[in-house]
């Protein structure tokens, strides 16, 4: 990061590249979390095996 900041710091500061990339990563994580936790149809067989 220090080398990147020294080489192209003004480009990244002016264009907010890190903020944009961080926002994309957080949104991708949120979508995957929602789909994994709530977006899938429940499988009765899986529920039965988990209860054992």
C-alpha positions as CSV (number, residue, x, y, z in Angstrom):
1,X,0.0,0.0,0.0
2,X,2.8,2.5,0.7
3,X,4.3,1.9,-2.7
4,X,1.0,2.2,-4.4
5,X,0.3,5.4,-2.5
6,X,3.7,6.9,-3.5
7,X,3.4,5.9,-7.1
8,X,-0.2,6.8,-7.9
9,X,-1.5,8.5,-4.7
10,X,-3.1,11.5,-6.4
11,X,-5.0,9.3,-8.9
12,X,-6.5,7.2,-6.1
13,X,-7.2,10.2,-3.9
14,X,-9.0,12.1,-6.6
15,X,-11.1,9.3,-7.9
16,X,-11.9,7.6,-4.6
17,X,-11.0,4.2,-6.1
18,X,-10.6,2.5,-2.7
19,X,-14.0,3.7,-1.6
20,X,-15.7,2.4,-4.7
21,X,-13.9,-1.0,-4.5
22,X,-14.7,-1.3,-0.8
23,X,-18.4,-0.5,-1.5
24,X,-18.5,-3.1,-4.2
25,X,-17.0,-5.7,-1.9
26,X,-19.4,-4.9,0.9
27,X,-22.4,-5.1,-1.4
28,X,-21.3,-8.4,-2.8
29,X,-20.9,-9.8,0.7
30,X,-24.4,-8.5,1.7
31,X,-26.0,-10.1,-1.4
32,X,-24.3,-13.4,-0.8
33,X,-25.2,-13.3,2.9
34,X,-28.9,-12.6,2.1
35,X,-29.1,-15.3,-0.5
36,X,-27.3,-17.9,1.6
37,X,-29.4,-17.2,4.7
38,X,-32.8,-16.4,3.4
39,X,-33.1,-16.7,-0.4
40,X,-33.0,-20.4,-0.8
41,X,-35.9,-22.8,-0.5
42,X,-35.7,-24.9,2.6
43,X,-35.0,-28.6,2.0
44,X,-37.1,-30.7,4.5
45,X,-34.6,-33.6,4.2
46,X,-31.7,-31.3,5.2
47,X,-33.7,-29.9,8.1
48,X,-34.5,-33.4,9.3
49,X,-30.8,-34.4,9.2
50,X,-29.7,-31.3,11.0
51,X,-32.1,-32.0,13.8
52,X,-30.6,-35.4,14.5
